């Protein structure tokens, strides 16, 4: 039985639930949210599709005890309005840090021993809090991180070159936020290195646009949902199928002593391996700066 629990039934959590439900990727789906009316609405809306859905899915709500035997938990709580208002995902930090402490403790109490995938922002810092409070091993807790940011860069480069974005290889690294950066030394398009395709100025514009695109969407409709939900679902698939998917996620990096966007292998046990990259000296500096930003916020939280 493939069981997924989703904690936080806002726009993103609901979109993840709907995608898993309609694609027949789960047998059991547990919906949890502190807003009883919202989770009840999503529960009933999904149940109303059963007579027309391609597969049967057993949906439960507010079943914390049921998480003990779940394979995967997805955390998607938060208040995106705070991020949109400030233009920085750390706008949600104070609220989500409090949420993460409570959710992590509740997950621990449930007896859950599967894989936790965090979406809540600021993704890297919240993922670390969830790992610490849930007591799960570091390899079993990771976040969507720069998986989405990398997809945005793939899209931009693909459009510029008239290519399918899946033809674009490489990574956006660092914080899932304002200090993220495109690691241009990793970018390839049909085996051509990025330095052969774009000059320094154009590279900078592409990097800036990938970060801005999130707020273009959020400012237009008040939130983002489809792209990030697709990333989360892809990671769920990788865990269920033991795919050993190579992609950038928010993973604990022992060199920087924090969770941060970096490539890893995703399989049945979560993080199977962190893949070391040969970055330029400038890229290493940017990665360290991003790590320091994440750690500074976490340190400030501990002092309160």
For each residue, the residues with C-beta under 8 A, 3 or more apart:
1: 27 28
2: 25 26 27 28 71 240
3: 26 27 28 29 30 66 69 70 71 72
4: 20 26 28 29 30 70 71 72 73 74 236
5: 29 30 31 32 66 67 70 72 73 74 112
6: 9 13 16 17 29 30 31 32 73 74 76
7: 13 32 33 73 74 75 76 77 103 107
8: 12 13 32 33 75 76 77 78 119 120
9: 6 13 14 17 31 32 33 35 38 39 42 76
10: 13 14 33 38 76 77 78 80 223
11: 14 15 80 223 224 225
12: 8 15 16 76 119 223 224 225 228 229 232
13: 6 7 8 9 10 16 17 31 33 74 76 77 119
14: 9 10 11 17 18 42 225
15: 11 12 18 19 225 226 229
16: 6 12 13 19 20 74 76 119 229 232 233
17: 6 9 13 14 20 21 29 31 42 46
18: 14 15 21 22 46
19: 15 16 22 23 25 229 230 233
20: 4 16 17 23 25 26 29 57 233 236
21: 17 18 26 29 46 49 53 57 59
22: 18 19 49 53 54
23: 19 20 233
24: 54 55 57
25: 2 19 20 233 236 237 240
26: 2 3 4 20 21 29 57
27: 1 2 3 57 58
28: 1 2 3 4 57 58 59 60 66 70
29: 3 4 5 6 17 20 21 26 46 57 58 59 60
30: 3 4 5 6 59 60 61 63 66 67 70
31: 5 6 9 13 17 39 42 43 59 60 61 62
32: 5 6 7 8 9 39 61 62 63 64
33: 7 8 9 10 13 36 38 39 42 62 77
34:
35: 9 38 39
36: 33 39 40 62
37: 40 41
38: 9 10 33 35 41 42
39: 9 31 32 33 35 36 42 43 61 62
40: 36 37 43 44 61
41: 37 38 44 45
42: 9 14 17 31 33 38 39 45 46
43: 31 39 40 46 47 59 61
44: 40 41 47 48
45: 41 42 48 49
46: 17 18 21 29 42 43 49 50 57 59
47: 43 44 50 59
48: 44 45 51
49: 21 22 45 46 52 53
50: 46 47 53 56 57
51: 48
52: 49
53: 21 22 49 50 56 57
54: 22 24
55: 24
56: 50 53
57: 20 21 24 26 27 28 29 46 50 53
58: 27 28 29
59: 21 28 29 30 31 43 46 47
60: 28 29 30 31 63 66
61: 30 31 32 39 40 43
62: 31 32 33 36 39
63: 30 32 60 66 67
64: 32 67 106 109 110
65: 68 110
66: 3 5 28 30 60 63 69 70
67: 5 30 63 64 70 73 107 110 111 112
68: 65 110 111 112 113
69: 3 66
70: 3 4 5 28 30 66 67 73 112 114
71: 2 3 4 114 115 239 240
72: 3 4 5 114 115 116 117 236 239 240
73: 4 5 6 7 67 70 107 112 114 115 116 117
74: 4 5 6 7 13 16 116 117 118 119 232 236
75: 7 8 100 103 116 117 118 119 120 126 130
76: 6 7 8 9 10 12 13 16 119 120 232
77: 7 8 10 13 33 96 99 103 120
78: 8 10 92 95 96 99 120 121
79: 82 83 92 95 96
80: 10 11 83 84 92 121 218 222 223 224
81: 84 85 222
82: 79 85 86 91 92 95
83: 79 80 86 87 88 89 91 92 121 218
84: 80 81 87 91 215 218 219 222 223
85: 81 82 91
86: 82 83 90 91
87: 83 84 91 215
88: 83 91 177 178
89: 83 92 93 121 122 123 176 177 178
90: 86 93 122 125 177 297
91: 82 83 84 85 86 87 88
92: 78 79 80 82 83 89 95 96 120 121 122
93: 89 90 96 97 122 125 126 297 301
94: 97 98
95: 78 79 82 92 98 99
96: 77 78 79 92 93 99 100 120 121 122 126
97: 93 94 100 101 125 126 129 301
98: 94 95 101 102
99: 77 78 95 96 102 103 120
100: 75 96 97 103 104 120 126 129 130 133
101: 97 98 104 105 129 133
102: 98 99 105 106
103: 7 75 77 99 100 106 107 130 133
104: 100 101 107 108 129 130 131 132 133 134
105: 101 102 108 109 133 134
106: 64 102 103 109 110
107: 7 67 73 103 104 110 112 116 130 133 134 136
108: 104 105 112 133 134 135
109: 64 105 106
110: 64 65 67 68 106 107
111: 67 68
112: 5 67 68 70 73 107 108 116 134 136
113: 68 136
114: 70 71 72 73 140
115: 71 72 73 140 141 239 269 270
116: 72 73 74 75 107 112 130 131 134 136 140 141 142 270
117: 72 73 74 75 142 143 144 232 235 236 239
118: 74 75 123 126 127 130 141 142 143 144 250
119: 8 12 13 16 74 75 76 123 143 144 228 232
120: 8 75 76 77 78 92 96 99 100 123 126
121: 78 80 83 89 92 96 126 176 177
122: 89 90 92 93 96 125 126 175 176 177 294 297
123: 89 118 119 120 126 127 143 144 145 176 177 250
124: 127 128 143 145 175 176 177 250 258 259 260 261 294
125: 90 93 97 122 128 129 259 294 297 298
126: 75 93 96 97 100 118 120 121 122 123 129 130 143
127: 118 123 124 130 131 141 142 143 145 250 259
128: 124 125 131 132 252 258 259 294 298
129: 97 100 101 104 125 126 132 133 298
130: 75 100 103 104 107 116 118 126 127 133 134 141
131: 104 116 127 128 134 136 138 141 252 259
132: 104 128 129 135
133: 100 101 103 104 105 107 108 129 130
134: 104 105 107 108 112 116 130 131 141
135: 108 132
136: 107 112 113 116 131 140 141
137: 140 141
138: 131 141 252 271
139: 142 252 269 270 271 272
140: 114 115 116 136 137 269 270 271
141: 115 116 118 127 130 131 134 136 137 138 252 270
142: 116 117 118 127 139 145 249 250 251 252 259 264 266 270 271
143: 117 118 119 123 124 126 127 176 249 250 259
144: 117 118 119 123 147 148 176 228 231 232 235 249 250
145: 123 124 127 142 149 176 248 249 250 251 259 260 261 262
146: 149 150 171 172 173 174 176 180 248 249 250 261 262
147: 144 150 151 231 234 235 247 248 249 261
148: 144 151 152 176 214 227 228 231
149: 145 146 152 153 172 176 180 210 211 261
150: 146 147 153 154 170 171 172 247 248
151: 147 148 154 155 165 227 231
152: 148 149 155 156 172 209 210 213 214 227
153: 149 150 156 157 168 170 172 182 187 206 207 210
154: 150 151 157 158 165 166 168
155: 151 152 158 159 165
156: 152 153 159 160 206 209 210 213
157: 153 154 160 161 163 165 168 187 189 194 206
158: 154 155 161 162 163 164 165 166 167 168
159: 155 156 162 165
160: 156 157 206
161: 157 158 189 197
162: 158 159
163: 157 158 167 168 189 190
164: 158 167
165: 151 154 155 157 158 159 168
166: 154 158
167: 158 163 164 189 190
168: 153 154 157 158 163 165 187 188 189
169: 186 187 188 189
170: 150 153 182 183 184 186 187 188 194
171: 146 150 182 183 186 248 261 263 277
172: 146 149 150 152 153 180 181 182 183 210 248 261
173: 146 180 181 183 248 260 261 262 277 283 286 287 290
174: 146 179 180 181 260 261 286 287 289 290 291
175: 122 124 178 179 180 260 261 290 293 294
176: 89 121 122 123 124 143 144 145 146 148 149 180 250 261
177: 88 89 90 121 122 123 124 180 293
178: 88 89 175 211
179: 174 175 286 289 290 293
180: 146 149 172 173 174 175 176 177 210 211 261 290
181: 172 173 174 207 283 286 287 290
182: 153 170 171 172 187 203 206 207 210
183: 170 171 172 173 186 187 277 279 283
184: 170 187 194 195 203 283
185: 278 279 280 283
186: 169 170 171 183 277 279
187: 153 157 168 169 170 182 183 184 193 194
188: 168 169 170 191 192 193 194
189: 157 161 163 167 168 169 192 194 197
190: 163 167
191: 188
192: 188 189 196 197
193: 187 188 196 197
194: 157 170 184 187 188 189 197 198 203
195: 184 198
196: 192 193
197: 161 189 192 193 194
198: 194 195 202 203 206
199: 202 203
200: 203 204
201: 204 205
202: 198 199 205 206
203: 182 184 194 198 199 200 206 207
204: 200 201 207 208
205: 201 202 208 209
206: 153 156 157 160 182 198 202 203 209 210
207: 153 181 182 203 204 210 211
208: 204 205 211 212
209: 152 156 205 206 212 213
210: 149 152 153 156 172 180 182 206 207 213
211: 149 178 180 207 208 214
212: 208 209 215 216
213: 152 156 209 210 216 217
214: 148 152 211 217 218 224
215: 84 87 212 218 219
216: 212 213 219 220
217: 213 214 220 221 223 224 227
218: 80 83 84 214 215 221 222 223 224
219: 84 215 216
220: 216 217
221: 217 218
222: 80 81 84 218
223: 10 11 12 80 84 217 218
224: 11 12 80 214 217 218 227 228
225: 11 12 14 15 228 229
226: 15 229 230
227: 148 151 152 217 224 230 231
228: 12 119 144 148 224 225 231 232
229: 12 15 16 19 225 226 232 233
230: 19 226 227 233 234
231: 144 147 148 151 227 228 234 235
232: 12 16 74 76 117 119 144 228 229 235 236
233: 16 19 20 23 25 229 230 236 237
234: 147 230 231 237 238 245 247
235: 117 144 147 231 232 238 239 245 247 249 266
236: 4 20 25 72 74 117 232 233 239 240
237: 25 233 234 240 241 243
238: 234 235 241 242 243 244 245 247 266 267
239: 71 72 115 117 235 236 242 266 267 268 270
240: 2 25 71 72 236 237 268
241: 237 238
242: 238 239 267 268
243: 237 238 266 267
244: 238 265 266 267 272
245: 234 235 238 265 266 267
246: 263 264 265 266 275
247: 147 150 234 235 238 263 264 266
248: 145 146 147 150 171 172 173 261 262 263 264
249: 142 143 144 145 146 147 235 261 262 263 264 266 271
250: 118 123 124 127 142 143 144 145 146 176 259 260 261
251: 142 145 259 260 261 262 264 271 274
252: 128 131 138 139 141 142 258 259 271
253: 256 257 258 259 260 262 274 291
254: 257
255:
256: 253 260 287 288 291 295
257: 253 254 291 295
258: 124 128 252 253 291 294 295 298
259: 124 125 127 128 131 142 143 145 250 251 252 253 294
260: 124 145 173 174 175 250 251 253 256 287 290 291 294
261: 124 145 146 147 149 171 172 173 174 175 176 180 248 249 250 251 290
262: 145 146 173 248 249 251 253 274 277 287
263: 171 246 247 248 249 274 275 277
264: 142 246 247 248 249 251 271 272 273 274 275
265: 244 245 246 271 272 273 274 275
266: 142 235 238 239 243 244 245 246 247 249 270 271 272
267: 238 239 242 243 244 245 270 272
268: 239 240 242
269: 115 139 140 272
270: 115 116 139 140 141 142 239 266 267
271: 138 139 140 142 249 251 252 264 265 266 274
272: 139 244 264 265 266 267 269
273: 264 265
274: 251 253 262 263 264 265 271
275: 246 263 264 265
276:
277: 171 173 183 186 262 263
278: 185
279: 183 185 186 283 284 287
280: 185 283 284
281: 284 285
282: 285 286
283: 173 181 183 184 185 279 280 286 287
284: 279 280 281 287 288
285: 281 282 288 289
286: 173 174 179 181 282 283 289 290
287: 173 174 181 256 260 262 279 283 284 290 291
288: 256 284 285 291 292
289: 174 179 285 286 292 293
290: 173 174 175 179 180 181 260 261 286 287 293 294
291: 174 253 256 257 258 260 287 288 294 295
292: 288 289 295 296
293: 175 177 179 289 290 296 297
294: 122 124 125 128 175 258 259 260 290 291 297 298
295: 256 257 258 291 292 298 299
296: 292 293 299 300
297: 90 93 122 125 293 294 300 301
298: 125 128 129 258 294 295 301 302
299: 295 296 302 303
300: 296 297 303 304
301: 93 97 297 298 304
302: 298 299
303: 299 300
304: 300 301
